[in-house]
């Protein structure tokens, strides 16, 4: 049996399911399989918690339109949660604990017992307190249970005709702020706008603008580093980033790597 068929079979026979849909490829594939197995018994829920980039929210809407799955967007502000805002090493735990409670509330209103997320096998190799929080609240990860890796997720998405199949991995905007530096609405706004600037000026796909005490540290995919060598464009970017509140601009010569902010903060 192929991985996608195994994933669809995982949902077979279940009365209904809520899929926590972020806007990325992993949860998109889970939503696709859930909808194939359960039709209207599957509901995708996206949380707009004020640290989610608008680009991610639009991606989530597009994914649901492509799949045909029912979609609900719930809104709340993580900036009202002091545990989250103080930004210690358990920030993701507090984030996912709060998300879990909102998903559980939706599940109760829909009379659905099963909630799933898009965690894949490769995610288990990094420091992810958020995964522990979801699991502790009874949220299951079918990609993990079926044994599906990130590369397999992308392959499934491409075969399924999902436009998100080659979309770079992303994370909430707060992940651009080192542990110990408070998360504020101002910092999140300039990070989001800054990343839009990098994409518009250089055409890069994998982008992070880290906010290191007001300094913008620019990361692009390692295969895209050559784009940043254009001094005219870099000067333009620097001017724009300073206009939105950054005090200085640095380019990371090593490029993007998942979890790098953890290293910066240590």
PyMOL commands that set and color helices and strands:
alter all, ss='L'
color gray80, all
select helices_A, chain A and resi 3-11+25-41+54-67+78-80+82-85+91-110+121-125+129-136+142-146+150-159+163-166+173-176+185-202+222-229+231-243+260-265
alter helices_A, ss='H'
color red, helices_A
select strands_A, chain A and resi 17-20+42-48+70-75+115-116+207-212+215-220+248-251
alter strands_A, ss='S'
color yellow, strands_A
deselect
rebuild
show_as cartoon
